[in-house]
Amino acid sequence: MDINKDKILITEEEFKQLNDEIEFLKVTKRKEIAERIKIALGFGDLSENAEYSEAKEDQNKNESKIIILEDKLKRVKIVTHDSSVKGIVQMGSRVKIYDIEFDETLEYQIVGPVGADPFSGKISLESPLGKALLGKKANDEVEVTSPSGDIIHYKVLEIN
């Protein structure tokens, strides 16, 4: 069952994280939930057993998440950072940009959607800022429309 047939671009690191998460859900989480169900069954009448109902619901959520992640895994395309291409923003690049309006310097790594975590400095190449930065060079300026509709201007300072 393919939920979506589009390829998902990810880095080697994201591929490993995805595999690790699936392994955790299949082994550790399944075992924890099975133990909770076993304990809850000892409480008797299942029709009024909140612990059992909650454990079964968690089991369903866990299995659904496994299915979704395994589907993603089938559709991934691992993209490696081409270190021979210097000075151009690409997937895997670390980019230092300047927010012109707020007079603020920001640093991000461009990653695939699986590894995106803006709070730890990783933005998806599919995000508005990620899309705007791809292919840019130092001193290029980009415009990004924020979720509120404002236009934000950035200047690319450095690419690693």
C-alpha positions in Angstrom: 0.0 0.0 0.0 1.7 3.2 -1.2 0.3 6.2 0.6 2.1 8.5 -1.8 4.2 7.5 -4.7 6.5 10.5 -4.8 10.2 10.1 -4.0 11.3 11.6 -0.7 14.8 13.1 -0.8 16.8 12.4 2.4 20.4 12.5 3.5 22.3 9.4 4.7 21.9 10.6 8.3 18.1 10.9 7.8 18.0 7.4 6.3 19.7 6.1 9.4 17.3 8.0 11.7 14.3 6.6 9.9 15.6 3.1 10.1 16.4 3.5 13.8 12.9 4.9 14.5 11.3 1.9 12.7 13.5 -0.5 14.7 12.5 1.2 18.0 8.8 1.0 17.2 9.0 -2.6 16.1 11.1 -4.0 18.9 11.1 -1.8 22.0 7.7 -0.1 21.7 5.9 -3.2 20.6 7.3 -5.1 23.6 6.4 -2.3 26.0 2.8 -2.2 24.7 2.5 -6.0 24.8 3.6 -6.0 28.4 1.0 -3.3 29.2 -1.8 -5.3 27.5 -0.7 -8.5 29.4 -0.9 -6.6 32.8 -4.2 -5.0 31.9 -5.7 -8.4 31.0 -5.0 -9.4 34.6 -7.4 -6.7 35.8 -10.4 -8.7 34.7 -13.5 -7.4 32.8 -12.3 -5.9 29.5 -15.4 -3.9 29.0 -14.6 -1.6 31.9 -10.8 -1.9 31.7 -9.4 1.6 30.9 -5.8 0.3 31.0 -6.5 -2.3 28.4 -8.4 0.1 26.1 -5.5 2.6 26.4 -2.9 0.0 25.7 -4.8 -1.3 22.6 -5.2 2.2 21.3 -1.5 2.8 21.7 -0.8 -0.5 19.9 -3.0 0.7 17.0 -1.2 4.0 16.8 2.2 2.3 16.9 1.3 -0.1 14.1 -0.1 2.8 12.0 3.1 4.8 12.5 5.2 1.7 11.5 3.2 1.4 8.3 3.6 5.1 7.4 7.4 5.1 8.1 7.9 1.8 6.1 6.1 3.4 3.2 8.4 6.4 3.5 11.4 4.1 3.5 10.2 2.5 0.3 10.1 5.9 -1.4 13.3 7.5 -0.2 16.1 8.6 -2.5 19.3 9.3 -0.6 21.0 12.5 -1.8 24.6 13.1 -0.9 26.1 16.5 -0.6 28.3 17.1 -3.7 31.4 18.5 -2.1 32.9 19.2 -5.6 30.2 21.9 -6.1 31.6 24.8 -4.0 29.7 27.9 -3.0 26.2 26.9 -4.1 23.4 26.0 -1.7 22.4 22.4 -2.1 20.9 19.6 0.1 23.3 19.1 3.0 24.7 22.6 2.8 25.1 24.6 6.0 24.1 28.2 5.2 24.6 31.4 7.2 22.0 34.0 6.2 21.2 37.5 7.3 17.6 38.6 8.0 17.7 42.1 6.7 14.5 43.3 8.4 15.4 42.0 11.9 19.2 42.6 11.6 19.8 39.0 12.6 22.2 36.3 11.4 20.8 32.8 11.2 22.4 29.4 10.4 20.7 26.4 8.9 21.5 23.1 7.3 19.4 22.2 4.3 18.0 18.7 4.8 15.1 16.5 3.5 11.7 16.7 5.0 12.3 13.7 7.3 15.2 15.4 9.1 13.7 18.9 9.3 13.9 20.5 12.7 14.0 24.3 12.6 14.6 24.5 16.3 17.9 22.7 15.9 18.9 24.6 12.7 17.7 22.0 10.1 15.3 23.2 7.5 13.7 21.1 4.8 14.6 21.8 1.2 10.8 21.7 0.6 10.1 24.6 3.1 9.7 28.1 1.6 13.1 29.2 2.9 14.8 26.0 1.8 13.3 26.3 -1.7 14.4 29.9 -1.9 18.0 29.1 -0.8 18.6 26.1 -3.1 21.0 27.1 -5.9 22.0 30.4 -4.4 25.5 31.7 -3.8 27.1 34.0 -1.2 25.8 37.6 -1.4 22.5 36.5 -3.2 19.3 37.9 -1.7 16.1 35.9 -1.4 12.5 36.7 -0.6 10.4 34.3 1.4 6.7 34.7 2.1 6.0 34.0 5.8 2.9 32.0 7.0 1.3 35.4 7.9 1.9 36.6 4.3 4.7 39.0 5.0 7.7 39.1 2.7 11.0 38.4 4.5 14.3 39.4 2.8 17.5 37.4 3.5 21.0 37.7 2.2 23.2 34.6 1.9 26.4 35.3 3.8 28.2 31.9 3.8 27.8 28.4 2.5 29.7 25.4 3.9 
